[in-house]
Amino acid sequence: MNLSDPVEAALGVRPVPGTPRPFTFPTAARGRLSGGLPLVTVHLPGRPLVSASLYLPNGAVDEPSDEGGATVLAARALTEGTRHRDAVALTEAAERLGASLRAEAGWDATVVGVDVPAERLGPALELLAEIVREPAFPEREVERLRDQRLNDLLQARVDPARRAEEAFIETIFAAGTPYARVAGGRRETVETLDASILRRAFARSGDPDRAALILGGDLAGIDVAGIVEPLFGDLAAGASAAGAMPVPPVIGNGLDRTRVRLVHRPGAVQSELRVGHLGLPRRTPDYHAVTVMAMILGGLFNSRLNMKLREEKGYTYGAGAGFDFRRFAGPFSARAAVNTDATVPALLDLLAELRRIREAAPTDAEMRAARDYLVGVFPLRFETPGPIVGALGGIVTFGLPDDELDRYRPAIDAVTAADVLAAARAHLHLERLAVIVVGDADAVGADLEKAGIGDVEVVREAEPVADES
């Protein structure tokens, strides 16, 4: 390169990040319908596609253990028909309005929503109310959805990454508690689900303060309250926290030392690695410091784990780590997939990075990279009404302050290296880790034992076979 040429010289200069642009989260107006249901609206001029979501305080964590998977399946069945329309008629009614109906459930909430052009908001909300107030749960459709889920569970046993996740949560959470399984349930419970169970799951009441109807889009000239009051005004009537299903305790499995579980996959050329322990709930006081710490450890491409395991050692296409924040304490995990012969070296390097982030404060460059990314990407998440509505739904679901989204960027920017070090020391427990390896036990078992990471348990299962029907 000829550095005397200004063009070539400019091409040789590595670009640096710019200053994050100013951003203010859109102002939300809050009120309540006559029955107590919170109504949240966000006027977004120039966004003619309105997103409306009804958040219900009914998540997979709230269901009894013998009905695991019912809440997720019930949400999927909502758009399969009502008492007045079957699935085809419901789809056609939505398409005539240019609307898209959706329903899903996770650990903490069930969300039923519609996206529609603003001029047809009223009829679309009528469809949404019909789905919520008069679901049919047709037996035939329920059976189809249940069979799909059972097939998915069979596929999960074949997939080493999903098997590693399953083994990990079974190790860190106490048996019989909700988080010790996936939200969609296990085969033994999903097999028993029918329309009557799904109806009961969907009708389960919960804390009315964790419910809300949220709308975002160009609402100019639209009497939102006048439209929704006849449709949803009495929806929260009679709901109370006292009427909710008692929540089983979400607790860890009582690990008092590091435990290694090696799930045997004969002839596997790769090993799936999961390392971690019980994590934190969303409403943790040092949430922002933990978020920055997790980005430095394993959330960015240039995170410590990725730079060590991928860039320096070439063990993997990617390594990461983070906390799964839920209403109750979810998991913390570090993860990677590596060649079989790199299994133990990669594990040792991963554990070394977990120790290192607890031992010394991060560098100024690491702090800048993590904070600038989190602050800079924040506005990009909210360029359309749907994500804005979803973020406001998170405030309701997790019981966060109304100004949480306004405070996010300043709070992230204020995190110091000392805060990150304190968060790592407080929340990373290296003396009692669950270490999961899904790979060829005959090839790596002896080396795992010699490494002295922890007590090694080899799990030899019947070889999984995918359903080819």
Residue, then its C-alpha position, 0 to 999 in steps of 0.5 A: m500500500n502506498l501511504s503517500d496516497p491519501v485514498e490508500a492511506a484512508l483505506g488502511v485506517r481501522p474505523v472506530p465507533g462513533t458517538p451513540r446517537p441520542f434516543t428517548f424511548p417513546t412516551a407511553a400513556r397509562g390508564r385502566l379500563s373499568g374492570g381494572l385492566p391496565l391500558v398502555t398506549v404509545h403514539l408513534p407518528g408515521r407508523p401506520l401499522v399498529s401493534a396491539s398485545l394483551y399480556l396475561p399473567n399466565g406463564a409456564v412457571d405457573e402450571p402444575s408439574d403434571e401438566g407441563g407444557a399446557t400453557v405453551l400449547a394452549a397459547r398455540a391453540l388460540t388461533e386455531g379457532t373460536r366458538h364462532r369461527d374455525a381456523v380457516a375462517l379466523t385466518e380469512a377474517a384477519e387477512r381481509l383486514g390486512a391483519s396478523l394474529r399471534a399468540e404465544a406463551g413463555w415462562d412468565a406470560t401469555v401474549v395474544g396480539v394483532d398487527v394491523p393498519a391503523e384504519r382497521l384497528g377496531p375490527a382487528l381488536e374485535l377478532l383479538a377479543e374473540i380469540v381471548r374471550e371465546p377460544a374453542f380449543p378444537e380437539r382435532e387441532v389440539e391433537r395435531l399441535r400435541d403431536q407436533r410437540l411430541n415430534d419436536l421433543l423426539q428431535a430434541r433428543v437427537d440434537p446434541a445442543r438441545r440435549a445439552e440444554e436439557a441436561f444442564i437445566e436438569t442439573i442446576f434446578a431441583a427436580g419437580t420445579p418448573y425450570a427443571r424442564v423446558a417451557g414446552g414440557r416433557r414427553e410424559t406430560v405432553e402426551t396427557l394434554d387434551a383440550s380440557i387441560l388446555r382450557r383450564a390452563f388458559a383460564r388460570s388466573g394470576d396477579p392482575d398487576r401483571a396483565a395489560l393491553i398495550l398498543g403502539g403505532d400512529l394512533a392519531g384521531i383514534d379513540v383507543a379507550g372507546i374501542v377497547e372498553p366494550l371489548f376488554g373492559d371487564l376482562a380483569a374482573g374477578a382476577s386476583a393474586a389469591g386466585a392464582m395457581p400457587v407457584p412451586p419454588v424455583i430453586g437450585n439443585g443444591l450443588d455444593r461442588t462442581r458436578v460434571r455430567l458426560v452424556h454419551r454420544p457414540g462416535a460424535v465428532q464434536s462435544e457440546l459444552r454447557v457450564g453454569h449454575l442458578g442465575l438471577p431474576r430480572r429484578t436484581p438490583d445490579y442488573h445493569a452491571v451484570t449485563v455489562m459483565a456478561m457482555i464482556l465475558g461472552g456476549l460480544f464477538n470480541s468477548r473473552l470467551n469467543m476471543k479465547l476459544r475461537e480466535e486464539k485457540g480455534y476450538t469452536y465457531g463461537a462461544g458465549a455466556g449470559f444470564d437468562f433473566r426471568r421473573f424468578a432466577g433463571p440459569f447462567s450458562a457459558r456454552a460452546a461446541v468444540n471438536t472432540d479432541a478439544t473437549v477438555p482443553a476448551l473446558l479448561d480455558l472456559l473455566a479459566e476465563l470464568r476465574r479471570i473475570r472474577e480476579a481483576a477489573p476489565t480493561d478500559a477497552e473492554m468497558r467501552a466495547a460493552r457499554d457502547y454496544l449496549v447503548g448503541v444497539f438499544p435504539l435499533r431495537f425500537e424502530t417499529p411498533g412491535p418491539i416497543v410494545g414488547a418492551l413495555g410488556g416486559i415492564v408489566t410482566f417483571g413488575l419494573p418501574d415505569d421509567e425503566l426503559d428511560r433509565y436503561r442507557p444512562a444506567i448502562d453508561a454509568v457502570t464502572a469496571a469496579d461494578v463489573l468486578a463486584a458483579a462477577r464476584a457476587h454472581l459467578h460461583l466457580e466452586r459449584l458449577a454444573v458442567i455438561v458435555v454431550g459427546d463421545a464418552d469413550a473418547v473424552g471420559a478418561d481425560l475429563e477424569k484426569a482434568g480434575i474439574g469435578d466428579v464425573e458422571v457418565v450418562r449412557e442413554a439409548e441411542p436416539v432415533a429420529d422419527e422419519s414418518 
